[in-house]
C-alpha cells in the first residue's frame, strides 16, 4: 500500500463521502441483508453481519521486528549505557525525527515518561498539576510520584478531552502545569490550552500516550507543549509490550529528562539530582526499531478507514463519533469511539445495545467505567500525613468539595468504542461490517428491550 499523508481537507472530504441517507421512515439502508432472517438481530436468532472473519492481529510484528531482536541479542549490548549507538539511542534519534522533535529520551513505560517530565520541570511537593479524570491511572501516578497534587478538570462531553474553560477555573496559586491527555489518539484543544498556559505562566506536559503521529495545526502532538510523553504498551499503535518516551525541543530540559530517568546521573557521568531508574532496555527498542519502517503506512490506513467508517455512521441517529477540534489534520486512532444516546434507540440501555452489536460479530465495548475523580486514591491522599503536611487543611477540604466532573460521568455512561490498533488496519469490507452491524441494531431498536 502506498503511503498517504492526509491533509485536513482530504481527511474531512473522505469523512463526508458515502454518507448514509435516512429514509422518510428513519430506517437506514443496511448493506448485505439478503433475507428476512438476516434482518433479524443475531441475538434474537438472526444471521450475524460478521462471522468466521478475523481482524488484523495486534500487536504487529514481521521479519524486520524478529531480525532486529536477534541482532540485539547477538550483539550482547542489552543495556543503553553500554553503547551510544545501541538500539535505545538509535530508536531515540529515529523517533524524534518521526515526531518532528529535536530530542527523545526513551523510558520503560508511558507512566515513567510522564513522571520523568514532571520531575525535570521541577514540579514537586506543594505544587499542583491540572489534568483529566478520563485517562489511565498512570497519568495521575506520574504527578503523585512527585508528591504534587493532581487537580482533575472536567471534559468536553463530545470530544472526551479536557474542557479548557474548566481547566482555567481550577488554576490556583500553586498550579505549576497543565497535563492535557490526547484521548483515543486525537488532539486536545491545544490552541486554548496553550493560551491559558501562557496567560498564567504554566508549563504544559502533553500526555500523548495514545496519540502517536496525530497532528494538530501542522504539528505532531507531543511537540506543542514543553514536553510530550508517549506509551508503547502492547495495545498502542506503536508497541513493544511496555515502554515510553519523552520528546522535546529544549536541549537543556531534555538533558534534565535524561538525568532524571538515569537515576539522577547525567550524561557527564555525575550523580546530580534525585531520580528513579527508568531506562528503556535494548530489546524493547529493538522491537520498536523493527516496526518503524511501516508505521506511517499503517497510520495512514487507520485514518482512511476511520474516515470511511465515520462517513457510514455520521447520519445514524443516536451514534455520534468523537468530535475533532478545528486544526486536527490526523489522529492516531488508538480507539474509534462514539457516544451512544439511548433516546434514539427506544431508550435501550447501552448494555443492551452493546450485547446486540457483539452478537453481530463486532466487539464494541465501553471504555473507562468511571472517572478518576470517583476512585479511592483521592481519600487516600487527603487523609495521608504526607499531603496534610504539604497542603493546608482548607485546600484539601476544597479539593474534596470540588472533585466532581459531571461531564466525565456522562462520557463514562455514554461512550462506546472499537479497540482500533488492529481492526482499523482492515479493508473496506471490514469497515462495512462494523457500520452494518450498528445500522442493523438501529433498524431493530424496537426489539432491544427484549434482550
Residue pairs with C-beta under 8 A, 6 or more apart in sequence:
1 297
1 301
2 297
3 296
3 297
3 300
4 300
4 304
5 296
5 300
5 330
6 14
6 300
6 303
6 304
6 307
6 329
6 330
7 329
8 327
8 328
8 329
11 303
11 307
11 329
11 330
14 304
14 307
14 308
14 311
15 307
15 310
15 311
15 314
16 311
16 314
17 308
17 311
18 308
18 311
18 312
19 311
19 312
19 314
19 315
20 28
20 29
20 312
20 313
20 314
20 315
20 316
20 435
20 439
21 315
22 28
22 315
22 317
23 29
26 317
27 443
28 315
28 316
28 439
28 442
28 443
29 439
30 39
30 436
30 439
30 440
30 443
31 432
31 435
31 436
32 38
32 49
32 432
32 436
33 39
33 440
35 47
37 45
37 46
37 47
38 46
38 47
39 46
39 440
39 443
39 444
40 46
40 47
40 444
41 356
41 359
41 360
41 440
41 441
41 444
41 447
41 451
42 48
42 49
42 356
42 359
42 360
42 361
43 355
43 356
43 359
43 451
44 444
44 447
44 450
44 451
48 359
48 360
48 361
48 437
49 360
49 361
49 362
49 433
49 436
49 437
49 440
50 360
50 361
50 362
50 433
50 437
51 361
53 361
53 430
53 433
55 422
55 423
55 426
55 430
56 422
56 423
56 425
56 426
57 422
58 234
58 235
58 239
58 421
58 422
58 425
59 234
59 235
59 239
59 240
59 241
59 421
60 239
60 291
60 294
60 298
60 422
61 287
61 290
61 291
62 290
62 294
64 290
64 291
64 293
65 286
65 287
65 290
65 291
66 290
67 290
68 87
68 286
68 287
68 289
68 290
69 283
69 286
69 287
69 290
71 286
72 78
72 86
72 87
72 282
72 283
72 285
72 286
73 283
75 86
77 83
77 86
77 87
77 282
78 281
78 282
78 283
79 86
79 279
79 281
79 282
80 86
80 88
80 89
80 106
80 279
80 280
80 281
80 282
80 285
81 262
81 279
83 89
86 282
86 285
87 282
87 283
87 285
87 286
87 289
88 106
88 279
88 280
88 281
88 282
88 284
88 285
90 285
90 289
91 104
91 106
91 280
91 285
91 288
91 289
91 292
92 103
92 104
92 105
92 106
92 245
93 104
94 289
94 292
95 104
95 106
95 245
95 247
95 288
95 292
96 102
96 103
96 104
96 247
98 213
98 292
98 295
98 296
99 213
99 220
99 222
99 223
99 228
99 247
100 219
100 220
100 223
101 220
101 222
101 223
101 228
101 247
101 248
101 249
102 248
102 249
102 251
102 254
103 247
103 248
103 249
103 251
103 254
104 245
104 246
104 247
104 254
105 113
105 116
105 245
105 246
105 254
105 257
105 258
105 261
106 243
106 244
106 245
106 279
106 280
106 284
106 285
107 113
107 116
107 243
107 244
107 245
107 246
107 261
107 278
107 279
107 280
108 242
108 243
108 244
108 278
108 279
108 280
108 281
108 284
109 138
109 231
109 233
109 242
109 243
109 244
109 278
110 136
110 138
110 207
110 209
110 229
110 230
110 231
110 232
110 233
110 243
110 244
111 136
111 138
111 139
111 141
111 142
111 231
111 244
112 244
112 261
112 276
112 278
113 229
113 230
113 231
113 244
113 245
113 246
113 278
114 138
114 139
114 141
114 142
114 143
114 179
114 205
114 207
114 209
114 229
114 244
115 141
115 142
115 145
115 146
115 276
115 278
116 229
116 246
116 257
116 260
116 261
116 278
117 142
117 205
117 227
117 229
117 246
117 257
118 129
118 142
118 143
118 145
118 146
118 148
118 177
118 205
119 146
119 260
119 273
119 275
120 227
120 246
120 253
120 256
120 257
120 259
120 260
121 176
121 177
121 203
121 205
121 226
121 227
121 253
123 129
123 143
123 146
123 148
123 176
123 177
123 203
124 146
124 147
124 148
125 146
125 147
125 148
125 390
126 148
126 174
126 390
126 391
127 146
127 148
127 149
127 174
127 175
127 176
127 177
128 148
128 149
128 150
128 151
128 172
128 174
128 175
128 176
129 143
129 148
129 149
129 150
129 151
129 175
129 176
129 177
129 178
129 179
129 205
130 151
130 152
130 153
130 167
130 170
130 171
130 175
130 177
130 178
130 179
131 139
131 140
131 143
131 150
131 151
131 152
131 153
131 162
131 178
131 179
131 180
131 181
131 207
132 139
132 152
132 153
132 155
132 161
132 162
132 179
132 180
132 181
132 183
132 207
132 408
133 152
133 153
133 154
133 155
133 371
133 372
133 373
133 405
133 408
134 155
134 160
134 181
134 183
134 368
134 371
134 372
134 408
134 411
134 412
135 181
135 183
135 207
135 368
135 372
136 209
137 372
137 375
137 377
138 209
138 231
139 150
139 179
139 181
139 207
139 209
139 372
140 150
140 152
140 372
140 377
142 179
143 149
143 150
143 179
144 150
144 377
144 381
147 386
147 387
147 390
148 176
149 174
149 381
149 387
149 390
149 391
149 399
150 372
151 170
151 172
151 175
151 399
152 371
152 372
152 373
152 403
152 405
153 162
153 163
153 166
153 167
153 169
153 170
153 405
154 163
154 166
154 405
154 406
154 407
154 408
155 161
155 162
155 163
155 405
155 407
155 408
155 411
156 162
156 163
156 189
156 323
156 407
157 339
157 407
157 410
157 411
158 320
158 322
158 323
158 339
159 186
159 188
159 189
159 322
159 323
159 324
159 325
160 183
160 184
160 322
160 337
160 411
160 415
161 180
161 181
161 182
161 183
161 186
161 188
161 189
161 325
162 180
162 181
162 188
162 189
162 193
163 407
164 189
164 192
164 193
164 196
167 178
167 193
167 196
168 196
168 200
170 402
171 196
171 200
171 202
172 395
174 395
175 200
175 202
176 202
176 203
177 202
177 203
177 204
177 205
178 193
178 196
178 197
178 202
178 203
178 204
178 205
179 204
179 205
179 206
179 207
180 188
180 190
180 193
180 204
180 206
180 207
180 225
181 188
181 207
181 209
182 188
182 206
182 207
182 208
182 209
182 210
182 211
182 214
182 221
182 332
183 210
184 210
184 322
184 331
184 332
184 333
184 334
184 335
184 336
184 337
184 417
185 210
185 211
185 212
185 214
185 237
185 331
185 332
185 333
185 334
185 335
186 211
186 214
186 322
186 324
186 325
186 328
186 331
186 332
187 211
187 214
187 215
187 216
187 221
187 324
187 325
187 327
187 328
187 331
188 325
189 325
190 206
190 216
190 217
190 221
190 224
190 225
190 325
190 327
191 217
191 325
191 327
193 204
194 204
194 224
194 225
196 202
197 203
197 204
197 225
203 225
203 226
204 224
204 225
204 226
204 227
205 225
205 226
205 227
205 228
205 229
206 221
206 222
206 224
206 225
206 227
206 228
206 229
207 229
208 214
208 221
208 222
208 228
208 229
208 230
209 229
209 230
209 231
209 233
209 236
209 244
210 231
210 236
210 332
210 334
210 335
211 221
211 222
211 230
211 331
211 332
211 334
212 230
212 236
212 237
212 238
212 295
212 299
212 332
213 220
213 237
213 295
213 296
213 299
213 330
213 332
214 220
214 221
214 328
214 330
214 331
214 332
215 221
215 328
215 329
215 330
216 224
216 325
216 327
216 328
216 329
217 327
217 329
218 329
221 228
222 228
222 229
222 230
222 247
223 247
223 248
223 249
226 248
226 250
226 253
227 246
227 247
227 248
227 253
227 257
228 246
228 247
228 248
229 244
229 245
229 246
229 247
230 238
230 244
230 245
230 247
231 243
231 244
232 238
232 239
232 240
232 241
232 242
232 243
232 244
232 245
232 284
232 288
233 239
233 241
233 242
233 243
234 240
234 241
234 242
235 334
235 419
235 421
236 334
236 421
237 298
237 299
237 302
237 332
237 333
237 334
237 421
238 288
238 291
238 292
238 295
239 287
239 291
239 421
240 284
240 285
240 287
240 288
240 291
241 284
241 287
242 284
243 280
243 284
243 285
243 288
244 280
245 280
246 254
246 257
246 261
248 254
248 257
255 266
255 267
256 273
258 266
258 267
259 265
259 266
259 267
259 272
259 273
259 275
260 273
260 275
260 276
260 278
261 275
261 276
261 277
261 278
261 279
262 275
262 277
262 278
262 279
263 271
263 275
263 276
263 277
264 271
264 272
264 273
264 274
264 275
265 271
265 272
265 275
266 272
298 425
299 330
299 332
301 424
301 425
302 332
302 333
302 420
302 424
302 425
303 330
303 331
303 333
305 424
305 425
305 426
305 428
305 430
305 431
306 331
306 333
306 336
306 420
306 424
308 428
308 431
309 321
309 336
309 424
309 431
309 434
309 435
310 321
312 431
312 432
312 435
312 439
313 319
313 321
313 338
313 435
313 438
314 321
316 438
316 439
316 442
317 341
317 344
317 442
318 340
318 341
318 342
318 343
318 344
318 345
318 442
319 338
319 339
319 340
319 341
319 344
319 438
319 442
320 338
320 339
320 341
321 336
321 337
321 338
322 337
322 338
322 339
324 331
333 420
333 424
334 420
334 421
335 367
335 417
335 418
335 419
335 420
336 417
336 418
336 420
336 423
336 424
337 367
337 415
337 416
337 417
337 418
338 415
338 416
338 417
339 411
339 414
339 415
339 416
340 350
340 353
340 414
340 415
340 416
341 414
342 348
342 349
342 350
342 353
344 442
344 445
345 353
345 441
345 442
345 445
345 448
346 445
346 446
346 448
346 449
347 449
348 445
348 448
348 449
350 366
350 413
350 414
350 416
352 448
352 449
352 451
353 416
353 441
353 448
354 364
354 365
354 366
354 416
355 451
356 441
356 444
356 448
356 451
357 364
357 437
357 438
357 441
358 364
360 436
360 437
360 440
360 441
361 433
361 437
362 418
362 433
362 434
362 437
362 438
363 418
363 419
364 416
364 417
364 418
364 438
365 416
365 417
365 419
366 412
366 415
366 416
366 417
367 412
367 415
367 417
368 412
369 412
370 409
370 412
371 405
371 408
371 409
371 411
371 412
373 403
373 404
373 405
373 408
374 409
378 399
378 400
378 403
381 387
382 396
382 399
382 400
387 396
388 396
391 399
418 424
418 434
423 430
423 434
441 448
